[in-house]
Amino acid sequence: MSTRIKEIISMVIITAFVVVFYFGKINGWESIEFSATVSYICILLLLLALLWVLVLTLRGQLIGRRVVFLFVGISVTIPLFMSLEQKINVSPEVRSIYDTVIALPPGSRVLVSFDFDPPTAPELQPMAETFLQLCFERDLKVIIMGLWPQGPQQANLALEKVLDLDVIKEKNLQYGIDYVNLGFQTGNEFVIQRMGSSFKSMFNTDYRGTPYDDIPLVKNIKNFSNIDYSFNLSAGFPGTIEWVQIAVDRYGLLLSTGSTAVQAPQVYPYLNAGQLNGILGGMNGAAEFEKVTGFKGKGTKYMLSQSFSHIIVIAFIFIGNVAFFRSGRKSLLKR
């Protein structure tokens, strides 16, 4: 079989794979879950396929990059349907957030800032959903805002999912009384600075256009001194660093954060300095938070998927090195 034909077959398989899972997603296939037996069979088949690729490589028959892409795609999607769970250890910085929220008395006012957009949602949206569910179960009042234009929209998506849970439906939560979305405000860190004096000056209306003074939950909230706890979901600038430097350092706001894996190393110094109450770092932080709260969600599923894809990438790095030395190119290193 010619290389061109192999590439065409690979492209057809990849295209079919993508189409199937796209239609699966929009038709609610996410609720499908393989049994433990089927899950282990999938793992075994994947390992046998990798072994076969290694055998072909040792025979000098190299596979195309599209086959590698197909393996990575399978390793990312298949675990989403598995009933297996990997061991997750809860770190102190994650437990600190949980303990603080649990200690808040019912009726406490919690400010949540959604400072991210759809590209970073796979990491931060699971954190948002788990945090909102925890707040609502504890009968806390949630005030939502965003320094990123699409942040409040992400908040609405999280609210839609959490409010549809049976345990939350029973509470008959009312918009404007138990929770509110103030929407997006431009100005970056200057918004935070102005909120230190007056929330109303930055949010004359909420996301729906309701005047600030007509919203029971916030009409008596003047500034950060009326907020009991704050949680920032951050993907960059403006985000956690700006909230720490202004809201925490200047106004004494009690703050924790959920950050992307890329940004987390930048905010850990603030945790060590006592300026942050806790950190959820990347997908792992989302999975840890689901573990400590007992709310199994996308973070746990995505973490399993991420682990599988890492294993596949490492396997192909090994196979690539085998191919390199098998081809005799190691002699180039001596030149």
N, C-alpha and C positions, 0 to 999 in steps of 0.2 A: 504494500500500500504506500503510495507516495506521500511525502510530507504535506503537500497541499491538501490532499484528501483528508489526512488526519486533522489538519487545522480546521477544515470545514466541519468535520464531524464534531470536534471540540466546541466550535462556536455554536453549532445547533444545540448541543447538550446544554451549554451554559445559558443560551437564550431561553430554552424550554424550562430550565431550572428557575430562572428569574421570573418568567411569566407565571409559572405555577404558584410560586410563593407570593407573588404580587396579588393574584386573584384570591389566594388563600387568606392573605391579610385583610383585604377589604370585605371578605365574606365571613370573618370571625373565626378563622382556623386557629387563632391564638389560644382558644379554649381547649383545643385538642391536646391530649397528653399521652405519650407512650407509657406502657407498663414498664416495670423494671427489667423484665425479660427482654422486651423489644429494644429497650435502651441499650442493654449490654450487647445484644446482637448487632445493633448499629455500630457500636464501638469496635466490636470484633471485625466487622466488615471493613471499617475504615482502616484498622491496623493491617489487615490482610492486603488491602489496596496499596498502602504505603510500602509494605514488604515487597509486593510485586513491582512497584516502581523502583525500589532499590535493586531488585534482581535484574530488571531491564537495564539499569544504569551500570551494573557490574558487567553486563554483557556488551556494553558499549552502545546500547540503544537509548539515546537521550529523549526525554519527553519535552513537549513544547511548553511555553510559559502559560498558555491557556489552560492546560491541564492543572497546573499549579493553582491558577485562579479558581478553577472548579473545586479543587480540594479545600481551599480556604473558604469558599462560599458555603460548601457543605458543612464544614466544621463550625461556621458561625450560625447557620440556621437550624441544623438538626438538634443541637442541645436545647433550643428553645421549646422543643416538644417533649423533652425527656423528663421523667419523673425523678431523676437522680438529684441529689443535693451534695455539694462539696462542703467540706468543713470550713466554717467561717468563725474566726476568733474576733471578738469585739474589743477594740482598742480603747484605752482610757479616754481619748479625746472624743470618741463617739458616745461612750457611756455617759460622759459628763453632760452632753446635750440632753440625753434621755432623762437623767436624774434631775436636771434642772427643770425641765418641762413638767415632770411628774410632781415636783415639789410646789409648783405654782398653784395657788388656790383657784377654785372655779370662779370664772368671771374675770380673771386676769386678762389684760390686753396685750396681745402679741402682734408685733409689726413684722411682716414678711415682705422682703423686697426681692422681686423676680428680675434679676439683672443678667438675663441670658436670652438666647434666641433659639430657633429650631435646630441649627447645626450641633449645638451642645446639649440638646434635650435628652439624648440617650443616657447621659451621665446624671444630669441635674433633675430631670422630670421625676424619676423614681424617688429621689430625696424629697421633692416637693409634695408628692402624693402621700408619702409616709408621714411627713411632718404635719401636714394638714389633718390627716386622719387622727394622729395622736392628739393634736390640739382639740379637735371636735369631740373626741371621746372623753377628754378631760374637762369639757365644758368651758374652754377658753375662748375669748373673743378675738377673732383674727382680722387684722387690718392689712390689706394687700396693696402694694404699689410697685412701680417699676421705673428704673432709670434707663432701661433699654426699651425701644419702641415696641418690640414684640413680647416683652416680659408679661404685661397684663393678659395678653392672649394665652400665653402658656399657663398663666394662673387659672384662667377660665377652664382650660382643658383639664387641669388637675382637679379643680372644684367639681367639674361635671362628673368625673370618675369617682371621686371620694363621696360626694353627696348621693351617689347612686347605690352605695353600699347599704345593705340591710341594717347594719348596726348604727349607721349614721341617720338613715331615714327615720328610724324610731324616735330620734330627738326632735324632729320637725323644726330644723334650723331655719331661721328667717333672715333673708338678705337685709342688710342695713341695721339689724339688731345683733345677730350672732357673728356675722362676717360682712365684709365690704371690700370692694375692689376700687381703689381710688384712681387707678389707671396710670398712664405714663406721663412724666413731666421732663421736659428737656432742661439741660443746664448742668448735667453731670454732678460733680461734687458740690457745686453751688446750691443745688437743690437740698442736699443734706444739711448744708450750713444754714440755709434759710429755715428749714424745718426745725432747727434748734430753737428758733424763736417763735415760729408760727407754722403749723401744718396747713392751715387754711390759706395762707398766702401763696402756697405752692399748688394746692388742690382746691380750687373754688367749687369744683363739682367732682362727682365720682365718675367711674367708667361709663355709667349709663346717662350721665348728664344731670343727676340729682344734686341740687345745691348742698354744700358742705353742712350748713346749719340745719338742713332738713333730714340728715342722717342720724338717727338716735345713737348709733355706736360711737360716732366721732365728734358730735357737736360739742361735747365737753372736753375734748382732747385739744390742748393748746400746743404742746411741744413734746420733746422726748421725756420730760419729767413725768408725763402721764402714761408712758409705756412701761410695762413690767418686764418685757423680754423681746428680743428681736432676733430674727433669723434671716441671713442674707444668702441668696442663691446666686453665685457669681461665676461668670465665665471670662472675666477680664476687666477692662476699664470702661465705665466706672463700676466699681464692685467692692469687694471686701476691704481692700487696702484703704480706699477713700472713706468707707464707713468707719473703719478703725481710727483713722487719723482725725476725723471730724466728730462723728457721733459719739465714739467711745472716749477719746482723749479730751475733747472739749466739753461734752455734755454728760459723760458718765453713763451712756447707754450700755446695758448688759447685752452682749452680742455673741452669736455663734454663726458659723458659716458652713455652707455646702459648696465646695469649689470643684472645678474640673481637675483632673489629674495633672494637667500642665501647670495650673496656677497654684495648686496646693503647696508645693515647696516654697513659694514666695510668701505665703501667709503663715506658715508654721512658726516663724520667729515671733509673730504677734501672740501666738498661743503660749509659747515659752515665756514671754514677757508678762503674761497674765492679762493681756488686752482682749483676748478672745476666750469665750467660755468653752468652746469645743469646735472641732472641725470634722466634716464629712469629706474625705478626699477621693474624688473620682468614683468609678464604678464600685471599687472595693468599699469605699465609705458608705455608699448607698446600700450595698448588701449587708454591711455590718449593722446599719441602722434598722434595716428590716429584721435582722436577727434579734436585736435587743428589744425591739417593740413587739415582735411576734407577728408583724404584718408582712407576710410573704408576698412580694410583688415583682416588678420587672427587674429590680436591682439584682436579686438573687439569680434570676434566670439569665440575665445578661452577663453576670459574673461567670457562670458556668460556660456560656458561649465564648466569652473572652478567653477563658483558660484553655478551652479546646483549640481555638484558633492559634494561641501562642504555641501550643504543642505541635500543631501542624507546621507552623513557620520554622520552629526549631528542627523538626524532622527534615524539612526540605533544605535547611542550611547544611545539615549533615549530609544529605544526599548530594547536594551541590558540591560539597568538598570531595565526596567520593568520586563524582564525575570529573572534577578538576584533576585529581591525582591519577585517576584511571586513564585519562587521555594523554598522560605523559607531559602535561604542561608544567609540572613542578620543576622541570629543568629551566624554565624561564626565571624562576626565583634565584637561580644560582648566577645569573648573568649580571 
